Amino acid sequence: MDFKTLHIGKLIKKKVMESGMETSRICNFLQLEEEEIDLMYQSASMKTEILLRWSKLLKYDFFRLYSQHLILYAPQQGINYNKKPATESKLPEFRKNIYTQEVIDFILELIQTGKKTKLEIVEEYRIPKTTLYKWISKNKTK
C-alpha cells in the first residue's frame, strides 16, 4: 500500500469490489445516482461527510489511510507528553500514534531492503527505538 499518494476514489472502488456490494444499495444509502458514484471513484479526494458515509457503508475506516500518511510523511514534532500545553485546545489530544500492520510492514521493508537504516527510521519517522526493535524482533519470529 502506497501511503504517500492516496487516491481515495480508487481505494473506495477497490473496497466495493472486494465486498461485492451492489451499486443499487450504494445509490440508496448515499442517495445518489450511479453516474455520481462513478465520478466519486475517479475522484482523488472528497468531502469528509461523504467519506464518513462510505466508511459506514463499507465498514472500513478510510480516514485511517490519511492518519497513516500523516504518521509516515508529516510526523508530529517535539511533543512533550508530560507538559501541559500553554493554551488548552478544544480538539482532542492523542497520546500515541497508532501504527497499523501495514505501516509496520512498510518500515520493516525499508530496513530489510537497505533503503533506510534503523537510525534513519527513528529520526525521520520519529518512531521510538524500543518500538522499532520490538517490531524487528517480532518479525524475526514470524
MDAnalysis code that builds the backbone (N, CA, C; Angstrom):
import MDAnalysis as mda
import numpy as np

u = mda.Universe.empty(426, n_residues=142, atom_resindex=np.repeat(np.arange(142), 3), trajectory=True)
u.add_TopologyAttr("name", ["N", "CA", "C"] * 142)
u.add_TopologyAttr("resid", np.arange(1, 143))
u.add_TopologyAttr("resname", ["MET", "ASP", "PHE", "LYS", "THR", "LEU", "HIS", "ILE", "GLY", "LYS", "LEU", "ILE", "LYS", "LYS", "LYS", "VAL", "MET", "GLU", "SER", "GLY", "MET", "GLU", "THR", "SER", "ARG", "ILE", "CYS", "ASN", "PHE", "LEU", "GLN", "LEU", "GLU", "GLU", "GLU", "GLU", "ILE", "ASP", "LEU", "MET", "TYR", "GLN", "SER", "ALA", "SER", "MET", "LYS", "THR", "GLU", "ILE", "LEU", "LEU", "ARG", "TRP", "SER", "LYS", "LEU", "LEU", "LYS", "TYR", "ASP", "PHE", "PHE", "ARG", "LEU", "TYR", "SER", "GLN", "HIS", "LEU", "ILE", "LEU", "TYR", "ALA", "PRO", "GLN", "GLN", "GLY", "ILE", "ASN", "TYR", "ASN", "LYS", "LYS", "PRO", "ALA", "THR", "GLU", "SER", "LYS", "LEU", "PRO", "GLU", "PHE", "ARG", "LYS", "ASN", "ILE", "TYR", "THR", "GLN", "GLU", "VAL", "ILE", "ASP", "PHE", "ILE", "LEU", "GLU", "LEU", "ILE", "GLN", "THR", "GLY", "LYS", "LYS", "THR", "LYS", "LEU", "GLU", "ILE", "VAL", "GLU", "GLU", "TYR", "ARG", "ILE", "PRO", "LYS", "THR", "THR", "LEU", "TYR", "LYS", "TRP", "ILE", "SER", "LYS", "ASN", "LYS", "THR", "LYS"])
u.atoms.positions = np.array([
    [0.846, -1.187, 0.000],
    [0.000, 0.000, 0.000],
    [0.878, 1.232, 0.000],
    [0.650, 2.134, -0.937],
    [1.404, 3.377, -1.025],
    [0.643, 4.456, -0.271],
    [1.163, 4.827, 0.903],
    [0.505, 5.853, 1.711],
    [0.922, 7.261, 1.292],
    [1.905, 7.368, 0.394],
    [2.379, 8.697, 0.009],
    [1.372, 9.406, -0.891],
    [0.843, 8.688, -1.863],
    [-0.151, 9.290, -2.758],
    [-1.446, 8.504, -2.626],
    [-2.421, 9.120, -2.020],
    [-3.714, 8.476, -1.799],
    [-4.721, 8.964, -2.830],
    [-5.318, 8.031, -3.544],
    [-6.422, 8.339, -4.466],
    [-7.647, 7.666, -3.856],
    [-8.402, 8.421, -3.093],
    [-9.474, 7.852, -2.283],
    [-10.566, 7.187, -3.125],
    [-10.849, 7.725, -4.290],
    [-11.867, 7.135, -5.159],
    [-11.497, 5.723, -5.596],
    [-10.238, 5.528, -5.981],
    [-9.781, 4.199, -6.396],
    [-9.827, 3.228, -5.219],
    [-9.461, 3.705, -4.044],
    [-9.464, 2.846, -2.864],
    [-10.884, 2.438, -2.475],
    [-11.823, 3.373, -2.593],
    [-13.228, 3.052, -2.305],
    [-13.739, 2.028, -3.303],
    [-13.435, 2.243, -4.585],
    [-13.879, 1.307, -5.620],
    [-13.309, -0.089, -5.360],
    [-12.057, -0.144, -4.952],
    [-11.415, -1.424, -4.638],
    [-12.151, -2.132, -3.496],
    [-12.515, -1.369, -2.465],
    [-13.222, -1.949, -1.325],
    [-14.625, -2.415, -1.729],
    [-15.282, -1.651, -2.589],
    [-16.608, -2.041, -3.085],
    [-16.504, -3.350, -3.855],
    [-15.480, -3.471, -4.698],
    [-15.285, -4.695, -5.488],
    [-15.027, -5.887, -4.555],
    [-14.196, -5.673, -3.535],
    [-13.899, -6.744, -2.572],
    [-15.151, -7.197, -1.825],
    [-15.986, -6.230, -1.471],
    [-17.179, -6.562, -0.683],
    [-18.296, -7.160, -1.539],
    [-18.271, -6.891, -2.844],
    [-19.308, -7.397, -3.727],
    [-20.646, -6.682, -3.556],
    [-20.599, -5.493, -2.977],
    [-21.828, -4.745, -2.737],
    [-22.426, -4.256, -4.059],
    [-23.720, -4.347, -4.158],
    [-24.405, -3.937, -5.377],
    [-24.514, -2.414, -5.460],
    [-24.431, -1.918, -6.681],
    [-24.487, -0.481, -6.922],
    [-25.812, 0.112, -6.465],
    [-26.894, -0.635, -6.595],
    [-28.205, -0.120, -6.186],
    [-28.233, 0.163, -4.677],
    [-27.603, -0.718, -3.899],
    [-27.550, -0.493, -2.452],
    [-26.725, 0.748, -2.124],
    [-25.613, 0.926, -2.837],
    [-24.759, 2.102, -2.630],
    [-25.531, 3.369, -2.966],
    [-26.228, 3.358, -4.109],
    [-27.012, 4.532, -4.527],
    [-28.092, 4.858, -3.499],
    [-28.763, 3.847, -2.992],
    [-29.804, 4.080, -1.985],
    [-29.218, 4.652, -0.698],
    [-28.105, 4.092, -0.243],
    [-27.507, 4.537, 1.014],
    [-26.996, 5.976, 0.908],
    [-26.312, 6.284, -0.201],
    [-25.742, 7.627, -0.376],
    [-26.730, 8.615, -0.981],
    [-27.875, 8.105, -1.428],
    [-28.908, 8.922, -2.070],
    [-28.339, 9.684, -3.272],
    [-27.641, 8.922, -4.107],
    [-27.032, 9.478, -5.312],
    [-27.335, 8.580, -6.501],
    [-27.127, 9.127, -7.696],
    [-27.302, 8.363, -8.930],
    [-26.015, 7.589, -9.227],
    [-26.144, 6.567, -10.054],
    [-24.998, 5.722, -10.404],
    [-23.869, 6.521, -11.056],
    [-24.215, 7.513, -11.866],
    [-23.208, 8.343, -12.528],
    [-22.376, 9.121, -11.500],
    [-23.057, 9.597, -10.439],
    [-22.357, 10.335, -9.385],
    [-21.406, 9.419, -8.610],
    [-21.806, 8.185, -8.417],
    [-20.947, 7.201, -7.748],
    [-19.708, 6.942, -8.601],
    [-19.899, 6.786, -9.914],
    [-18.769, 6.565, -10.822],
    [-17.810, 7.749, -10.796],
    [-18.341, 8.965, -10.699],
    [-17.477, 10.152, -10.604],
    [-16.670, 10.142, -9.308],
    [-17.264, 9.642, -8.239],
    [-16.540, 9.554, -6.965],
    [-15.371, 8.582, -7.073],
    [-15.574, 7.482, -7.788],
    [-14.494, 6.510, -7.968],
    [-13.302, 7.131, -8.694],
    [-13.558, 8.136, -9.500],
    [-12.493, 8.797, -10.260],
    [-11.879, 9.973, -9.497],
    [-12.480, 10.337, -8.379],
    [-12.037, 11.497, -7.616],
    [-10.885, 11.149, -6.675],
    [-9.837, 11.966, -6.695],
    [-8.675, 11.749, -5.818],
    [-8.974, 12.166, -4.382],
    [-9.973, 13.016, -4.197],
    [-10.345, 13.461, -2.853],
    [-11.853, 13.673, -2.811],
    [-12.386, 13.787, -1.581],
    [-13.824, 14.060, -1.441],
    [-14.094, 14.669, -0.080],
    [-15.282, 15.194, 0.069],
    [-15.671, 15.823, 1.327],
    [-15.692, 14.787, 2.443],
    [-15.370, 15.241, 3.644],
    [-15.318, 14.321, 4.780],
    [-16.676, 13.713, 5.095],
    [-17.737, 14.455, 4.895],
    [-19.080, 13.935, 5.162],
    [-19.380, 12.726, 4.279],
    [-19.003, 12.832, 3.008],
    [-19.218, 11.724, 2.071],
    [-18.301, 10.552, 2.431],
    [-17.057, 10.860, 2.775],
    [-16.116, 9.800, 3.145],
    [-16.581, 9.061, 4.400],
    [-17.168, 9.784, 5.319],
    [-17.717, 9.167, 6.525],
    [-18.849, 8.201, 6.170],
    [-19.704, 8.604, 5.233],
    [-20.809, 7.733, 4.812],
    [-20.286, 6.476, 4.116],
    [-19.237, 6.641, 3.277],
    [-18.614, 5.480, 2.634],
    [-18.042, 4.542, 3.699],
    [-17.396, 5.118, 4.715],
    [-16.806, 4.315, 5.787],
    [-17.871, 3.497, 6.509],
    [-19.004, 4.114, 6.771],
    [-20.095, 3.405, 7.439],
    [-20.678, 2.318, 6.549],
    [-20.884, 2.640, 5.294],
    [-21.479, 1.690, 4.358],
    [-20.597, 0.460, 4.164],
    [-19.298, 0.696, 3.971],
    [-18.381, -0.408, 3.671],
    [-17.719, -0.987, 4.915],
    [-18.059, -0.395, 6.077],
    [-17.483, -0.856, 7.346],
    [-15.961, -0.901, 7.285],
    [-15.384, 0.216, 6.810],
    [-13.929, 0.349, 6.690],
    [-13.562, 1.797, 6.992],
    [-12.541, 1.996, 7.804],
    [-12.130, 3.338, 8.209],
    [-11.192, 3.953, 7.168],
    [-11.765, 4.671, 6.195],
    [-10.960, 5.310, 5.154],
    [-10.129, 6.461, 5.715],
    [-10.532, 7.025, 6.845],
    [-9.776, 8.112, 7.455],
    [-8.431, 7.612, 7.974],
    [-8.373, 6.340, 8.335],
    [-7.128, 5.765, 8.851],
    [-6.021, 5.838, 7.797],
    [-6.394, 5.776, 6.525],
    [-5.401, 5.904, 5.458],
    [-4.699, 7.249, 5.538],
    [-5.465, 8.297, 5.803],
    [-4.877, 9.627, 5.926],
    [-4.045, 9.740, 7.199],
    [-4.496, 9.093, 8.278],
    [-3.725, 9.094, 9.524],
    [-2.364, 8.440, 9.304],
    [-2.357, 7.331, 8.567],
    [-1.095, 6.646, 8.297],
    [-0.190, 7.518, 7.431],
    [-0.766, 8.247, 6.501],
    [0.016, 9.174, 5.679],
    [0.692, 10.216, 6.574],
    [-0.063, 10.762, 7.524],
    [0.495, 11.762, 8.429],
    [1.607, 11.188, 9.301],
    [1.417, 9.966, 9.787],
    [2.432, 9.336, 10.621],
    [3.729, 9.158, 9.841],
    [3.611, 8.749, 8.580],
    [4.802, 8.477, 7.791],
    [5.443, 9.712, 7.169],
    [4.639, 10.654, 6.716],
    [5.183, 11.754, 5.927],
    [5.089, 13.129, 6.578],
    [4.426, 13.235, 7.716],
    [4.350, 14.508, 8.432],
    [4.259, 14.231, 9.932],
    [5.279, 13.574, 10.495],
    [5.198, 13.221, 11.916],
    [5.167, 14.465, 12.791],
    [4.523, 14.324, 13.948],
    [4.452, 15.440, 14.880],
    [5.845, 15.729, 15.411],
    [6.150, 16.987, 15.633],
    [7.473, 17.403, 16.074],
    [7.466, 17.784, 17.539],
    [8.458, 17.351, 18.252],
    [8.727, 17.814, 19.608],
    [7.567, 17.772, 20.569],
    [6.850, 16.683, 20.634],
    [5.744, 16.590, 21.583],
    [6.311, 16.205, 22.936],
    [5.916, 16.937, 23.958],
    [6.296, 16.582, 25.319],
    [5.017, 16.214, 26.047],
    [4.816, 14.913, 26.267],
    [3.561, 14.442, 26.834],
    [3.407, 14.766, 28.316],
    [4.504, 15.029, 28.990],
    [4.431, 15.304, 30.424],
    [4.081, 16.759, 30.722],
    [4.236, 17.608, 29.743],
    [3.986, 19.030, 29.910],
    [2.631, 19.401, 29.346],
    [1.886, 20.214, 30.069],
    [0.603, 20.688, 29.544],
    [0.859, 21.827, 28.557],
    [0.074, 21.892, 27.490],
    [0.251, 22.986, 26.540],
    [-0.133, 24.325, 27.180],
    [0.490, 25.385, 26.684],
    [0.235, 26.715, 27.227],
    [-1.235, 27.100, 27.077],
    [-1.827, 26.745, 25.962],
    [-3.249, 27.018, 25.749],
    [-3.978, 25.695, 25.572],
    [-5.110, 25.590, 26.175],
    [-5.914, 24.375, 26.064],
    [-6.629, 24.358, 24.716],
    [-6.499, 23.249, 24.017],
    [-7.146, 23.106, 22.724],
    [-8.519, 22.461, 22.917],
    [-9.446, 22.844, 22.076],
    [-10.766, 22.246, 22.118],
    [-10.789, 20.933, 21.334],
    [-9.731, 20.679, 20.542],
    [-9.635, 19.448, 19.773],
    [-9.035, 18.354, 20.648],
    [-9.378, 17.103, 20.385],
    [-8.822, 16.020, 21.206],
    [-7.317, 15.880, 21.003],
    [-6.606, 15.539, 22.059],
    [-5.173, 15.298, 22.006],
    [-4.950, 13.797, 22.056],
    [-4.104, 13.298, 21.166],
    [-3.821, 11.881, 21.136],
    [-2.442, 11.648, 21.722],
    [-2.368, 10.731, 22.663],
    [-1.121, 10.472, 23.369],
    [-0.133, 9.679, 22.535],
    [-0.600, 8.753, 21.726],
    [0.294, 7.902, 20.958],
    [-0.161, 7.839, 19.512],
    [0.808, 7.595, 18.649],
    [0.466, 7.322, 17.258],
    [-0.030, 5.888, 17.166],
    [-0.887, 5.632, 16.231],
    [-1.401, 4.289, 16.030],
    [-0.694, 3.722, 14.802],
    [0.056, 2.655, 15.009],
    [0.772, 2.027, 13.911],
    [0.008, 0.784, 13.471],
    [-0.470, 0.791, 12.251],
    [-1.163, -0.383, 11.731],
    [-0.128, -1.387, 11.239],
    [-0.570, -2.587, 10.966],
    [0.339, -3.625, 10.482],
    [0.958, -3.222, 9.152],
    [0.199, -2.493, 8.320],
    [0.729, -2.048, 7.030],
    [1.900, -1.093, 7.224],
    [1.784, -0.202, 8.204],
    [2.855, 0.754, 8.477],
    [4.081, 0.011, 9.007],
    [3.859, -0.926, 9.922],
    [4.961, -1.710, 10.477],
    [5.665, -2.474, 9.358],
    [4.891, -3.110, 8.486],
    [5.473, -3.854, 7.361],
    [6.262, -2.924, 6.439],
    [5.738, -1.734, 6.196],
    [6.408, -0.752, 5.350],
    [7.763, -0.372, 5.946],
    [7.791, -0.079, 7.235],
    [9.027, 0.310, 7.916],
    [10.033, -0.840, 7.890],
    [9.575, -2.054, 8.210],
    [10.468, -3.210, 8.219],
    [11.008, -3.516, 6.826],
    [10.193, -3.284, 5.812],
    [10.644, -3.498, 4.437],
    [11.752, -2.511, 4.072],
    [11.622, -1.266, 4.528],
    [12.666, -0.272, 4.276],
    [14.006, -0.721, 4.863],
    [13.953, -1.320, 6.051],
    [15.176, -1.784, 6.702],
    [15.724, -3.014, 5.986],
    [14.843, -3.970, 5.674],
    [15.276, -5.224, 5.049],
    [15.864, -5.012, 3.661],
    [15.321, -4.070, 2.913],
    [15.838, -3.812, 1.560],
    [17.054, -2.886, 1.576],
    [17.351, -2.328, 2.741],
    [18.513, -1.444, 2.849],
    [18.257, -0.027, 2.380],
    [17.013, 0.319, 2.117],
    [16.695, 1.680, 1.675],
    [16.938, 2.689, 2.793],
    [16.725, 2.262, 4.047],
    [16.948, 3.137, 5.201],
    [17.561, 2.313, 6.327],
    [18.371, 2.980, 7.136],
    [18.928, 2.325, 8.311],
    [17.970, 2.501, 9.477],
    [18.236, 1.770, 10.549],
    [17.385, 1.884, 11.736],
    [17.432, 3.300, 12.288],
    [18.602, 3.895, 12.287],
    [18.751, 5.259, 12.792],
    [17.971, 6.254, 11.936],
    [18.012, 6.071, 10.624],
    [17.251, 6.948, 9.724],
    [15.751, 6.828, 9.982],
    [15.280, 5.601, 10.214],
    [13.856, 5.383, 10.509],
    [13.472, 6.115, 11.787],
    [14.282, 5.954, 12.828],
    [13.997, 6.586, 14.118],
    [13.948, 8.104, 13.976],
    [14.911, 8.670, 13.253],
    [14.975, 10.127, 13.108],
    [13.901, 10.671, 12.171],
    [13.710, 10.011, 11.031],
    [12.786, 10.543, 10.022],
    [11.320, 10.368, 10.405],
    [10.948, 9.186, 10.928],
    [9.553, 8.906, 11.236],
    [9.223, 9.083, 12.711],
    [10.233, 9.410, 13.510],
    [10.042, 9.641, 14.953],
    [9.408, 8.434, 15.657],
    [9.874, 7.272, 15.277],
    [9.433, 6.045, 15.931],
    [10.447, 5.755, 17.034],
    [9.992, 5.536, 18.261],
    [10.940, 5.249, 19.342],
    [11.781, 4.007, 19.030],
    [13.063, 4.066, 19.442],
    [13.979, 2.949, 19.187],
    [13.429, 1.638, 19.731],
    [12.896, 1.688, 20.957],
    [12.399, 0.458, 21.572],
    [11.257, -0.140, 20.765],
    [10.389, 0.715, 20.227],
    [9.275, 0.245, 19.402],
    [9.796, -0.418, 18.133],
    [10.754, 0.229, 17.482],
    [11.322, -0.309, 16.253],
    [11.982, -1.661, 16.504],
    [12.754, -1.766, 17.563],
    [13.435, -3.029, 17.859],
    [12.450, -4.135, 18.249],
    [11.338, -3.773, 18.878],
    [10.296, -4.763, 19.178],
    [9.693, -5.297, 17.891],
    [9.429, -4.383, 16.941],
    [8.894, -4.806, 15.643],
    [9.856, -5.770, 14.954],
    [11.144, -5.425, 14.986],
    [12.152, -6.248, 14.316],
    [12.213, -7.628, 14.961],
    [12.226, -7.674, 16.289],
    [12.317, -8.981, 16.963],
    [11.050, -9.812, 16.742],
    [9.883, -9.197, 16.738],
    [8.635, -9.920, 16.477],
    [8.603, -10.429, 15.034],
    [9.134, -9.643, 14.111],
    [9.145, -10.020, 12.699],
    [10.061, -11.219, 12.467],
    [11.146, -11.331, 13.217],
    [12.071, -12.455, 13.060],
    [11.428, -13.768, 13.486],
    [10.500, -13.697, 14.465],
    [9.857, -14.914, 14.937],
    [8.773, -15.411, 13.988],
    [8.300, -14.555, 13.094],
    [7.208, -14.943, 12.181],
    [7.720, -15.815, 11.081],
])
